[in-house]
Amino acid sequence: MFDEKIIMMPNRFTDILFQLVHSLEKSEKRNFKLYVKRSSANEDLKIIELFDALDKLEEYDETLLLKKLPSIKKPQLSNIKVHLYKQLLASLRVLKSAESIDLQLNEQLDYARILYNKGLYQQSLKILEKLKDTAKSHYKYNFLTQVIAWEKKIETLHVEKSIQERAESLALEADEVNVRVEMVVRLSNLALQLYSWYINNGHARNQKDEEAVKRFLFNNLPKDAHEQTGFYEKLYLSQCYCWYTYIRQDYVMYYRHSQQWVDLFDEQQIMIKVETGYYIKGIHNLLNAHFDLRNYQKFDVTLRKFERFAESSIANKHDNHRVQTFIFINSAKLNRHFMYGTFAEGLSLVPKIEEKLVEYAQYIDNHRVLVFNYKIASLYFGSADYSTCIDYLQKIINDNLDMRSDLQCYARLLHLMAHFELGNFEIMDSLTKSVYRFMSKMQNLTVVEEAMFKFLRGSFHMSRHQLRPEFEKFLGQIKKLEKSRFETRSFAYLDIISWVESKVYEKTLSAIIKEKYLESKKRIYK
């Protein structure tokens, strides 16, 4: 079962060396052995033995490992593991250097240092000059500070005729780079802190939350942030506003800033290769914005663009990029089924997603698993398979993760709704009280949810005939709140309005959402 595999995930990858070995592709394993043989001493034969033994283990077991390695005694194992870990990283550095501008820059700086230590100052300076050009074209300001520091060191210790001119030039250059580095650091810190707020709390729950986030953004945003022209300054500024507007559920502005994020890469294609992870994240945010605004056509266009990118050599160069594209494309595909009401068709995605979640277990954090479990549960709810929906929600409820308090709350509310659909009225009273207490404790109750609990508490013992007018009253109540920003959080996680409409009009949830999509198409083409 999938849930059993998920429970085992943390135990499989407790040893960092084992984790690294099992992350290697065939070409990387082959390269490692060639690398060791080229530069090996006799003692390196033992690291090859250890490597092969670890590669064959399905999960790390030191007792079993030592049995497979009679030539290695227990007291030796720790040192040999450290040596193997270093050699693996060294071989990967050689193999991957051409794929990373950062590795290339560091390699060239190492060469400049070696030449300097050999007393070949002019050769060292020539490499440093070329390095500066490359670093500037890729906006690597942090790296530029190291290059300029070395240039200043050479000029200071080995006086040339042009020292006065060079001194002034290097001083000005250093000042300019330091200003840019400081701006990038401040904006990247701010973007990270806003994202952290969202991961811990979700959307703003009330005016107090919104004011706190607003104060934090504008108290920490550099005064001249909007005047910056550098790639990273503009990227991190877009990120700051993305998280800020998303937390506030200002989806129109969230869309605009997400589009700016992606446009920045489209305008400077070279940076897609340099900062692939940020490009992937930007497209993910843009897809989320289209989903929140129900921009059906733009959502499909952006998803197709993302899928084409996922097939590219850039997206498949590293495990990290492959995993990220898998997460975000499949998240978008699930969202697409929510938009169109095609819940039953969406279930076909679940086995492949589960298979990949197990395959990528060591790369995927708990937050991503939590989100997938919630989305899959919602898919089963929309397909009227309430029992399976409950199974997936139980994974969230039982995990007790200290993150995304918003999803923790809505998982419990959806769990309650699934029991309502199954007619499990004997547990509804105690379950409703339990969920209400949890959401109150998390300060997560909106007017919509208060109305929801009131409705559920009064509906346990009503007949189907009696329920319909109550559903009609409830629908009237929540429709009035549809445009209220602090209430839309409820509708973003649970399409409560469509669910209630399905009861009032005696249609499936899928049929109600499909009708809304078709109605939106008519408005577009009028």
N, C-alpha and C positions, 0 to 999 in steps of 0.2 A: 504493500500500500504506500501511496505517496507520503502520507503523514508520518509513517514509520521512518522513511528515508530522511525526511526533514529533521526528525528528532535526532537521528544519528549523525547529522552533518557536523556538529561542533567537535565530535570525538575523532573523526577521521583525519583531521588535519592539524593535530595538536603540535606536531614536530615541524619546525620551520624548514629543515633540510628536506624532509619527506615531502612537504608541501611544494618546495621548489622543484624537486625532481619530477613530481607528478604534474607539474605545470608545463614541462618541456614538450615541444613537438619533436617528431622524428628527426627532422633536419638539425635541431638544436642538440639532440642527444648525440647524433653522429659527429657534429662539429666539436662537441666537448671532448669526445674520445680522441679525435685527431689532434686537438689542441694539447691535451695532456701528453700524448705520445711524442709530439714534437719537442716539448720542453720538459720531459719527465726525468726524474731520478728513480731509482729502484723503489723508494718508499711510496711513489705515486701509484704503483701497481695496486696497493691496498685501497686507494680511493676509488679505483675502477671497480674493484670487487665490491666495495660498499655501495657504489652507485648502482651496479647491476642488481644487487640484493634489494635495495630500496625500491628500485623500479618495478620489481616483481611483487612486492608486498601490496596487498589491497588496502590495508590500513596499518598504521605504525604500531609495531609490537617489538620492543627492544629484546625481549627474551627470545622470540622467534628469530629475530635478526642475527643475534649472536650465534645461534645454532647453525645458521646458514653460512657463517663466516668463521670457520675454525682457525684461520690464520690471524684473526684479530681478537685480542683478549679484552675483557670488559674495561680495565683501566685505560686501554689505548683508544677505546671507541670515541670518547669525547673529543680528543685532539684530532683524530682522523676525520671526524664529522666537520669540525671547524675548517680543516684544510680542504676538504671536498667542497664545502660551501663557498669558500673563497675562489677556488679554481673554477667552479661553475659560473660564478659571477664574472670572473675574468674572461672566460670563453664567450659568454654572452655579450660582454662589452665589445669584444673584437668583432663578433658576428653582426651585432646590431648597430655599430657605430655609423654606418652609412644611412641608416634609417632615421637618425635623430640629429637635428641641428645642434642640440645641446651637447651631445656626445662628440660631434665633430668639432665644435668650438673648444671644448675642454681638451680634446686630443691635440689640436693645434697649439693651444696655450702650453701644454706639456712640452711640445717640441720647442717652443720659444724659450722655455725655462732651461731645457737641456742645452740648447745652443748658447744661452747666456752663461751657464755654468762652464761651458767649454771655452769661454772667452771670445766667442764669435758674436759680438754685440750688434754689428750691423745686420747680420743674418737674422738675429733674434728680432730686431726692430722691424725688418721687412715682413716677417710673419705677423707681428703684432699689428702692423698697419693694415694688412689684408684682413686680419681678424676683425678689426674695427669696422671695416666696410661690410663684412658679412653680418656681424652682430647688429649694425644699424639697419640693414635691409630687412632683418627679422625682428626688429624692435626689442632686442635683448639688452636692455639697459643695465640690468644687474651684472651681466657678463662684461659690459663695457667698463664698469668701475674697476674690475680686475685688470683688464688690458691696460687702461690708462695708468693704473698704479704701477704696473711693470715698466711702462714707458718712462714714467717719472723717476723710477728707481735707476734705470739705465742712464738717463740724462743727468741725474744727480751725481752718480758715482763715476761717470765717464764723460767728462766735459768735452763737448764738441764746439766748433766755432760758432754754430748757430744757436747756442744755448739760450740767449735772451729771447729770441723769437719763439723758440720751441717752448720755453718756460711759460710765456704768456699764453700761447696757444693751448698747451695742455691744461693750464689752470682754468681757462675759460671753458674748455671742453668738460673738465671734471665737474665744475660748478653746474653746468647745464644738465649733465647726466644725473648728478645727485638730486637736482630739483625734480627731474622726471621720475627717478626711482622712488623718491618720497611720495609723489602723487600716486604712483601705481600701488605702492604699499598701503597707503591710506584708503584708496578706493577698493582694493581687493579685500582688505580687512573688513570694511563696512559691508561689502557684498556677502562675505562669509558669515558675518554676525547676523545679518538679516535672514539668510538661508537657515541658519541654526535656529533662529526664533520660529520659523515656519515648521521645521522638522519637530521641534519640541511641542509646539502649540497648535499648529494648523492655522486656519484663517482667524482673523480677529473676531472675537466672540461678542464684543460690545464696544461702546464708545470709549471706554477706559483703555481697552487693548489698542484700539486704533490710535488714540492720542499718544499712547506710550511709544508705539512704533514710529509714528510721525515725528515725535520729538527726537527720538534716537537717530532717525535718518538725517534730519536737517541740522541737528546739533553736531553731527560728525561729518557731514558732507563738506569737502573743501570749497571755499568761496568761488574759486575759479575753475571748478571741476567741469563746467559746461563749455569752457573755452579751450579745452585740451584737444589736440589734433592727433596724438599718438594712438596706435592701434589698441594697446592694452588699457590706456586710460579710458578710451571710448567703450571698450568691451566691459570693463568692470563697472563703469557708470551705468551701462545698459542693464547689467546684472542687478545693481542696487535697486533700480527702478522696477525691474521685473519682480523681484521678491516683495518689494514694498507694495506695488499695486496688486499683486496676487494675494498677499496677506489681507489687504483691504477689500478684496473681491471686486476691484474696479477692473472688470475684464476687458473693457475697451482699451484702457491704457496699458493693461498687461499685454494685450495683443500688439499694440504699437511698439512697445519696448522690446518684445520678443522678436518682432519683425526687424527692428533696428539691429538687434544682436546678430541675426542671420544675414542681413544685408551687409553688415561689416565684413563678414567672411566672403560673401559673394563678390564684393568689391575688391578684396585683396585675397585672391585665390591661393596664393602661396602660404597664407596662414592656416588654411585648412589642414595642410600637412603638418605644420608646426604645432598647432593647438587643436588636434582632431577631437579630443574629449570635449572641449568647450563648444565646438561646432555641433557635435552630436547633441549635447545638452540644449543648445539653442534651438535646434529643430524640434526637440521634444517639447520645449516650452511653447513654441509656436503652434504645435499640434494641440497642446492643452488649451491654448487660447482659442483656437478655432472650435474645439469641442465645447468649451464653456459658452461661447457665443452662438453655437449651432451654425457656424459658417460651413455648411455641408460641402459645397463645391471646393472651397479653398482647403478644407481639411483633406479631401481626397487628392487634390493636386499635390499638397505638401507631403502626404503619406507616400505617394508614388515617387516623389523626388527622394525621399528618405530611403525607400526600398532600393532605388537605383544606386544610391550612395553606398548602401550596405553591401552591394556586390563589387564595389571598387577595391582596388589594391590597397588604397589608404585605409579603408575601414577594416580590412582583413590582415593588416600588417602586425597587429598586436592582439593578444588575448583580451586585454582591457577594452579595446575598441569593439571587438566582436561581441563581447558580453554586453557592453552598453547598448549597441545597436539592437541586439536581441531583446533586451529589457524594454527599451523605449518603443521599438516597432510593434512588439506584441501588446504592450500597454495601449498603444494607439489603435491597434486592431480590435481590442476588446472595447475601447471607447466608441469605435465606429459602430459596433453592434448595439451599444446602448443608445446611440444617436438615432439609428434607423429602426430600432425595435426588433432586430433580427436575433433574438436571444438564442433560439434553438440552433440556428446556423453557427452562432458563436461558440457553442459547446465543442465543435470540432477542433477548435484551437487548443482546448485544455490539455489533452494527452501530450502534445508536443511541448507545450509550455512546462508541464510537470517534468517531462523527461529532461529538458534543458536546465531546469532549476536544480535537478540532482547532479547533472553533468558539470554545471558551473558552480556547484555548492561553495567551493573555497573562494570564489570571486564575488559572490553576491551577499550583500549585507542584509541584516534582519528587516530593515525598513522596506526594501524591495519585495521581500517575501511576504511581508505584512500587506502591502498594497495589492500584490497579485492575489493573495487569498481573499481579500475583500472584493476585488473585481470579479473573481471567479464565483464567489458566493452570490454576488448580485446577478450574475449571468444565470445561475441556476434558479434564483428567485424569479427572474423575468420569464424563465421557461416553465414556471410552476412546479419545479422539482424542489419542494421546500425542505425535504429531509436532507438532500445532499447539500443544499444551501446551509443548513444548520451545521453539517459536518465541517464545512470550511470555516464558518464563523467561530466554531469551537476552538479551532487552531489559534485564532486571534485572542479569544477570551481567555484561553488557558495558558497562553505564553507569558502573559503579564509583562510585556515589554514596556520599558519606561520611555516611550516615544510616541508621537502622534496621538496625543490624548483625544483629538477629534475623531480619528478613525476607530479608536478603542470604544468611544461612545456610540458611534453610528453602527458599529458591528453589533453591539448589544441591542440597539433599537431594531435593526434589521432581523436579528435573531428573534426578537419579540414578535415582529410582524409575521415571520415564517411560522411560528407556533400558532398565531392567530389564524393564519390560512389553513393550517392542519386541523384546526378545531380542538387544540389541546387546552380547552378552557379550564380544566382542573388545576393547571399550573400557572395560568395567566395572571391571577391575582398576585401571587408571591413574586412571580417573575417581573411583573410591571413595577412593583414596589422596589425590587432590587435594582432594576435598570434606572429607575427614577433617582434613587439614592446615589448611584454611581455617577450619573450625569450631573446631578446637583453638586456633588463633591468636586467634580472636574470643572465646575462653573461653565457647563456646556449647554445649558438649557436655553433655547430660544422660545419665542411666543408660539411658533409652529409646533415645537416639541411638547410644550405645555398643553396645547390644544389636542395633540395626538394622544398623550397619556390620558387626558380627561375623556376623550372619545373611547379609547380602549377599555378603560375602567368601567365605563357605563354600558359596554356592548357585549360583555361575556355571555349573558344569558338571554339575549334577544334572539328572536327568530329571524330568518332571512327576510321575511316580509316587514318586520319591524325595523331591521337594520338599514334598509334603503333610504328612508327619509332622514335617518341620522347621518348617513354618509353624505346626503345632499346638503344638510346643515354644515357639516364639517368641511365640505368642499367650498361652500360659500365663505366660511371663515378664512381658510388658508389662501384662497384666490386673492383676497384683499391684501395679503402679505407678500405676494409674488414679486413685487417690485421693490420691497424693502431690503436694503443692502445687507443688514445684519441677519435677516431671515433667509436670504438666498443661500446661505451656507447649508441649511437643511436640504434645499432642493439640489445643491451641487453633489451631495453625497447620496441622497435618497430622493428619487423622483416621486415624492409623496403625492403630488398633485395628480400625476398620471395614474398612480395606484388607486387613489380615491375615485377618479373618473372611471376607471375600469369597473369599479363596484356600482357606481351610479348608473352607468350606461350598459352594464352587464355585458362587457366585452373583455377580452384578454388584455393584459398590460401591453403585450406586444402590438396588438391591433391599435390601441390608443396612440402609442408612440409613432407607429407607421403613419397614421392619419395626420399627425402633427407635421411629420416630415413632408408628406404629400401636399399639405396645405401651404407649407413654406415655399415649396416649389412653384405653386400657383402664383403666390405673391411675387416671386422673383421674375416670372415670365409674363406678368401682366403688362 
